[in-house]
Amino acid sequence: MSLTLRTTLGCTEAIIADDGGLKQFYHIANVLSQDFKIKFSNKEDDFDTINWEFRFKGHDMTLHYNIYNGISLFPTKTRDAVNKDNKAVVELAGVLEGRLFKEEQRNIA
């Protein structure tokens, strides 16, 4: 897993898994719920896209899955996101990446 950041949405979007599937999306959502005590407040599930909104340290964020683009994390306000929201996305994505990397290492060993 390698964290990638992009700004095509007008905010900072952290790509968690560009080839991630639905099973991995639910695993990441579970890690956020269990390890970070995050509660998802709004869940939109479509045929090829899922957006689950939540708050992290006072910032509104969205965990996103798309069948073509994988799994990402971004501020819910996208173009109206302030710098603090973008930094919070990078912070959470970095910690999440570390947690998922440790899990991968345990599964390999």
Buried (B, 14 or more C-beta within 10 A) or exposed (E): EEBEBEEEBEBBBBBBBEEBEEEBBEBBBEBBEEEBEBEBEEEEEEEEEBBBBBBBEEBBBBBBBBEEBBBBBBBBBEEEBEEEBBEBBBBBBEEBBEBBEEEEEEEEE
